């Protein structure tokens, strides 16, 4: 019996011996290849000795994968808005204006930098959390989910700041509420009215609206009412900001329907002090300096050039008066021609001509006129006298023409009075 059991064991040993040899011959090579693979990736040398360590996973990459799995990004179609097919999704908006960078009267536009924040709820992004804490992401996740397509109406150009990275923030809460914030600089149209320039007031607005979703799909509203619009301290060179106020309304497009529209209204009042220094004070100074010219002799041509119209009238009437004197004196033709040239040249003076030699010639006409005047006084008014009484304006004009120096006398009073009246009318209209 024992011999039979021993024979059976020998037969089993002879049967399994080739298989054991085959496995033992391949195992060292397999182990050696595994060690080489691990060693090429994670081997470290310490004093000539190589320690093989297992490769550790990247924690940030692991977190990103876990976050996407937590939000179930791959389980939903985010090309559709939340609640597609149902009622309009409400999207709250609030804005913080950082600065008004420029206001261009030439292009009729303004440039503004602001923080635009959106608030809505998407149940597809809800996730379980024991601490009820939100998770914050950057622009990489924004490209994988649905966000409102808000744009600026009447904008000429705009851009999202991207230094050092895109200024975009996404915050997701466990219940699916979302905060989406972006920093934007936008240049928009502002229709300005310059009829009251430079004492004008301009009313500009920045308008926000959804581009694709009408009021049946998306409802824009100011999240906190009038408190939804906040501004930092803004100082402009030529304007004073009187008011910042949000408002809302509806916009209709014939082909697509009604859309919710939000307005950021602000009123700009121009600084008058800037233009007082640049325009008004120099102009007033020039007017005051020109007033001094009325006290300068009318024959001083260079000093009277600042009043062209008034000086032209005085010079003309003076010339006419001098010509009449020459005709009464019956000057010789040659001398008369020379005097006329001097008169029209503006260099004629009364004391340059000696009229004593013509006293006899001048006395005869004067005597005749005196005799005629006495006779007319005795005999009563003549036809010419009655004409002068009927036309006092013509008589006064003839008197002024014969006494041109009185134009300067009247101008000394009328000129400042006219300028004062102009200022009263001018400033009352602006006020």
C-alpha positions in Angstrom: 0.0 0.0 0.0 2.7 2.4 0.9 4.6 1.5 -2.3 1.5 2.3 -4.3 1.1 5.8 -2.6 4.8 6.6 -3.1 4.5 5.6 -6.8 1.4 7.9 -7.2 3.3 10.8 -5.6 6.2 10.3 -7.9 3.9 10.3 -10.9 2.2 13.6 -9.9 5.6 15.2 -9.3 6.8 14.1 -12.7 3.6 15.5 -14.2 3.8 19.1 -12.7 7.6 19.5 -12.8 7.7 21.0 -16.4 5.0 23.5 -15.6 6.8 24.7 -12.5 10.0 25.1 -14.4 8.3 27.1 -17.1 6.7 29.5 -14.6 9.9 30.0 -12.7 11.9 30.7 -15.8 9.5 33.6 -16.9 8.8 35.2 -13.5 12.2 36.9 -13.0 12.0 38.6 -16.4 8.5 39.8 -15.7 9.6 41.2 -12.3 12.7 42.7 -13.8 10.6 44.6 -16.5 8.2 45.9 -13.9 11.1 47.2 -11.8 12.6 48.9 -14.8 9.3 50.6 -15.7 8.8 52.0 -12.3 12.4 52.9 -11.9 12.4 55.0 -15.1 9.7 57.2 -13.7 10.3 57.5 -10.0 13.8 56.4 -9.2 15.9 58.5 -6.9 19.6 58.2 -6.3 21.0 58.5 -2.8 24.8 57.9 -2.6 24.8 55.5 -5.6 21.8 53.5 -4.3 18.5 53.6 -6.3 15.3 53.7 -4.3 12.1 52.8 -6.2 9.0 54.7 -5.1 5.5 54.6 -6.4 4.4 57.6 -8.5 1.9 59.9 -6.7 -1.1 61.4 -8.4 -1.3 65.2 -9.1 -3.6 66.6 -6.5 -4.8 69.6 -8.6 -5.7 67.4 -11.5 -7.5 65.1 -9.2 -9.4 68.0 -7.7 -10.5 69.2 -11.1 -11.8 65.8 -12.1 -13.6 65.5 -8.8 -15.2 68.9 -9.2 -16.5 68.1 -12.7 -17.8 64.8 -11.4 -19.3 66.6 -8.4 -21.2 69.1 -10.7 -22.0 66.4 -13.2 -20.8 68.4 -16.1 -20.9 65.5 -18.5 -24.4 64.4 -17.5 -26.3 67.4 -18.9 -26.6 69.4 -22.2 -25.7 72.9 -21.2 -26.5 74.3 -24.7 -30.0 74.6 -23.3 -31.0 77.2 -20.8 -32.1 76.0 -17.3 -35.7 74.9 -17.3 -35.9 74.8 -21.0 -39.5 74.6 -22.2 -40.9 76.1 -19.0 -41.3 79.6 -17.7 -38.6 82.3 -18.2 -35.5 81.9 -16.1 -34.9 85.0 -13.9 -31.4 86.5 -14.1 -30.5 89.2 -11.6 -28.0 91.9 -12.4 -25.9 94.2 -10.4 -23.2 96.6 -11.5 -20.3 98.3 -9.9 -18.9 101.1 -12.0 -15.1 101.4 -11.5 -14.4 104.4 -13.7 -15.6 106.6 -16.6 -12.5 106.6 -18.7 -13.4 109.2 -21.3 -16.2 111.3 -22.8 -15.9 112.4 -26.4 -18.0 115.2 -27.8 -16.6 114.7 -31.2 -17.6 111.0 -31.4 -20.6 111.4 -29.1 -19.6 108.4 -26.9 -18.3 107.5 -23.5 -16.0 104.7 -22.2 -16.8 103.0 -18.9 -15.1 100.2 -16.9 -17.4 98.1 -14.7 -17.9 94.9 -12.9 -21.0 93.1 -14.3 -22.4 90.4 -12.0 -25.2 87.8 -12.9 -27.3 85.8 -10.5 -29.4 82.8 -11.5 -30.2 79.2 -10.5 -29.3 76.0 -12.4 -30.4 72.8 -10.7 -28.2 70.8 -13.0 -25.1 72.2 -11.1 -26.4 71.5 -7.6 -24.2 69.2 -5.5 -24.3 67.6 -2.0 -22.4 69.4 0.7 -22.4 69.0 4.4 -20.9 72.4 5.1 -23.1 74.3 2.6 -20.1 76.1 1.2 -19.8 77.4 -2.3 -17.1 76.4 -4.9 -15.3 79.1 -6.9 -14.0 78.5 -10.5 -12.4 80.6 -13.2 -13.1 81.0 -16.9 -12.2 77.4 -17.8 -15.5 76.1 -16.3 -17.5 79.0 -17.7 -16.9 77.6 -21.2 -18.5 74.3 -20.2 -21.8 75.5 -18.8 -24.7 77.8 -19.7 -24.3 81.5 -18.9 -26.6 84.4 -19.8 -25.8 86.1 -23.1 -26.1 89.7 -21.9 -24.7 92.3 -24.3 -24.5 96.2 -24.4 -27.0 97.9 -26.7 -25.5 100.7 -28.8 -22.0 99.7 -27.9 -19.2 100.5 -30.3 -16.5 98.3 -28.8 -15.9 96.4 -25.6 -13.6 93.8 -24.2 -13.1 91.6 -21.1 -9.9 92.3 -19.2 -7.4 89.4 -19.5 -4.4 90.6 -17.4 -2.9 88.5 -16.0 -5.7 86.0 -16.7 -9.3 86.6 -17.9 -11.1 88.6 -15.2 -14.0 86.1 -14.9 -15.3 84.5 -11.7 -17.9 81.7 -11.3 -19.2 80.7 -7.9 -21.5 77.7 -7.5 -23.6 77.0 -4.4 -24.8 73.6 -3.3 -28.5 74.4 -4.1 -27.6 75.4 -7.7 -27.5 79.2 -7.3 -24.7 80.8 -9.4 -22.8 84.0 -9.3 -21.0 84.9 -12.6 -18.9 88.1 -12.5 -16.8 89.7 -15.3 -14.8 92.9 -15.6 -15.5 94.8 -18.8 -14.6 98.0 -20.5 -17.2 99.3 -23.0 -17.5 102.2 -25.3 -21.1 103.1 -26.0 -23.1 105.8 -27.9 -24.4 108.9 -26.2 -26.6 111.3 -28.1 -25.5 114.8 -26.9 -27.2 118.1 -27.3 -24.8 121.1 -27.5 -27.4 123.9 -27.9 -26.5 125.2 -24.4 -22.7 124.6 -24.7 -20.7 125.2 -22.7 -23.3 125.3 -19.9 -24.8 122.1 -21.1 -26.1 119.0 -19.3 -25.8 115.6 -21.0 -28.0 112.5 -20.2 -26.2 109.3 -21.2 -27.2 105.6 -20.6 -25.6 102.2 -20.8 -28.2 99.6 -21.8 -28.0 95.8 -21.1 -30.1 93.2 -22.9 -30.1 89.5 -23.7 -29.2 88.8 -27.3 -30.9 85.5 -28.0 -33.5 85.0 -25.3 -36.7 87.2 -25.3 -38.9 87.8 -22.3 -40.5 84.3 -22.7 -37.1 82.6 -22.0 -35.1 85.0 -19.9 -36.2 87.8 -17.5 -33.5 90.4 -16.7 -34.0 92.4 -13.5 -32.0 94.5 -11.1 -31.2 92.2 -8.2 -31.3 94.8 -5.4 -33.4 97.5 -7.0 -31.8 100.9 -6.9 -29.0 99.5 -4.8 -27.9 97.3 -7.6 -25.9 100.1 -9.1 -22.8 101.1 -7.1 -20.0 103.5 -8.0 -16.6 104.4 -6.7 -15.6 108.1 -6.4 -15.4 109.3 -10.0 -13.8 112.6 -10.9 -13.9 114.0 -14.5 -11.9 116.9 -15.9 -14.8 118.7 -17.7 -17.9 117.2 -16.2 -19.6 116.8 -12.9 -21.6 113.6 -12.4 -25.0 114.7 -11.0 -26.8 111.3 -10.8 -26.3 107.6 -11.3 -29.6 105.7 -11.5 -30.8 102.3 -12.7 -34.0 101.7 -14.6 -35.6 99.0 -16.7 -37.9 98.6 -19.7 -38.9 96.6 -22.7 -37.4 96.7 -26.2 -39.4 95.4 -29.2 -37.9 93.9 -32.4 -40.3 93.1 -35.2 -38.7 89.8 -36.1 -38.0 88.3 -32.6 -40.3 90.0 -30.1 -40.0 91.7 -26.8 -36.8 91.7 -24.7 -36.1 92.9 -21.1 -33.7 95.8 -21.1 -31.8 97.4 -18.2 -30.5 100.9 -18.2 -27.6 102.6 -16.3 -28.6 106.3 -16.5 -26.2 109.1 -15.5 -26.3 112.8 -15.9 -23.2 114.9 -16.7 -23.1 118.6 -16.1 -20.2 120.5 -17.6 -17.8 122.4 -15.3 -18.3 126.1 -16.0 -15.1 127.1 -14.2 -13.0 125.4 -16.9 -14.5 127.4 -19.6 -14.5 130.6 -17.6 -10.7 130.3 -17.5 -10.3 129.2 -21.1 -13.0 131.4 -22.9 -15.0 133.9 -20.8 -12.3 135.7 -18.9 -10.1 136.3 -22.0 -13.1 137.5 -24.0 -14.2 139.9 -21.2 -10.7 141.3 -21.0 -10.6 142.0 -24.7 -13.9 143.8 -24.5 -12.7 145.9 -21.6 -9.5 146.8 -23.4 -11.4 147.8 -26.5 -13.5 150.2 -24.4 -10.4 152.3 -23.7 -10.2 153.2 -27.4 -13.1 155.6 -27.1 -10.8 158.0 -25.1 -8.0 158.0 -27.7 -7.9 160.7 -30.2 -9.8 159.8 -33.4 -6.8 160.8 -35.6 -4.5 158.2 -33.9 -5.1 155.5 -36.5 -3.0 152.6 -35.0 -4.5 153.0 -31.6 -8.1 152.9 -32.8 -7.9 149.9 -35.1 -9.3 147.6 -32.3 -12.8 149.1 -33.0 -13.0 148.8 -36.7 -16.7 149.6 -37.2 -16.9 152.5 -34.7 -13.6 153.9 -35.9 -14.7 153.6 -39.5 -17.8 155.7 -38.8 -15.8 158.3 -36.9 -13.2 158.5 -39.6 -15.8 158.8 -42.4 -17.7 161.6 -40.7 -14.5 163.4 -39.9 -13.4 163.2 -43.5 -16.8 164.6 -44.7 -16.6 167.4 -42.1 -13.1 168.4 -43.3 -14.1 168.3 -46.9 -17.0 170.7 -46.2 -14.6 173.1 -44.5 -12.3 173.0 -47.6 -15.2 173.7 -49.9 -16.3 176.7 -47.8 -12.8 178.0 -47.8 -12.6 177.7 -51.6 -9.1 176.4 -51.6 -7.0 176.3 -54.8 -7.5 173.1 -56.8 -3.8 172.0 -56.3 -3.9 172.6 -52.6 -7.3 171.2 -52.3 -6.2 167.9 -54.0 -3.2 167.7 -51.7 -5.4 168.2 -48.6 -7.9 165.6 -49.8 -5.1 163.1 -50.2 -3.9 163.9 -46.7 -7.5 163.5 -45.3 -8.1 160.2 -46.9 -4.7 159.0 -45.9 -5.7 159.5 -42.3 -2.9 162.0 -41.5 -4.8 165.2 -41.7 -5.0 167.6 -38.7 -6.9 170.8 -38.2 -3.8 172.7 -37.1 -1.8 171.8 -40.2 -3.8 174.2 -42.4 -3.7 178.0 -41.9 -7.0 179.4 -43.0 -6.3 183.0 -42.0 -5.5 184.0 -45.5 -8.9 182.9 -46.5 -10.7 184.9 -43.8 -12.0 187.5 -46.3 -13.3 184.8 -48.6 -14.9 183.0 -45.7 -16.4 186.2 -44.2 -18.6 186.9 -47.1 -20.6 183.7 -47.0 -20.8 183.8 -43.3 -22.1 187.4 -43.4 -24.7 186.4 -46.0 -25.8 183.4 -43.9 -26.1 185.6 -40.8 -28.2 188.1 -42.6 -30.4 185.4 -44.0 -30.8 183.9 -40.6 -31.8 187.3 -39.1 -34.3 187.9 -41.9 -35.7 184.4 -41.5 -36.2 185.1 -37.8 -38.1 188.3 -38.5 -40.2 187.0 -41.3 -41.1 183.7 -39.6 -40.3 180.1 -40.4 -39.5 179.1 -43.9 -40.2 175.9 -45.7 -36.8 174.5 -44.8 -37.4 175.2 -41.1 -40.6 173.4 -41.2 -38.9 170.4 -42.9 -36.3 170.2 -40.1 -39.1 170.2 -37.5 -40.8 167.3 -39.3 -37.6 165.2 -39.4 -35.8 165.5 -36.0 -34.0 162.2 -36.7 -32.4 163.5 -39.9 -31.6 166.8 -38.1 -29.8 164.8 -35.3 -28.0 162.7 -37.8 -26.8 165.7 -39.6 -25.7 167.2 -36.3 -23.7 164.1 -35.4 -22.1 164.0 -38.9 -21.0 167.6 -38.5 -19.7 166.9 -35.0 -18.1 163.4 -35.4 -16.3 163.7 -32.0 -19.7 163.1 -30.3 -19.8 159.5 -31.6 -16.9 158.7 -29.2 -18.8 160.5 -26.4 -21.9 158.5 -26.9 -20.0 155.3 -27.4 -18.3 155.7 -24.0 -21.8 155.3 -22.4 -23.6 153.1 -24.9 -20.9 150.5 -25.3 -20.7 149.3 -21.6 -24.5 149.5 -21.4 -24.9 147.3 -24.5 -22.4 144.8 -23.1 -24.2 144.7 -19.8 -27.5 144.1 -21.5 -26.0 141.3 -23.6 -24.7 139.6 -20.4 -28.0 139.9 -18.7 -29.8 138.3 -21.6 -27.1 135.7 -22.2 -26.8 134.4 -18.6 -30.6 134.5 -18.0 -31.1 132.2 -21.0 -28.6 129.7 -19.7 -30.0 129.9 -16.2 
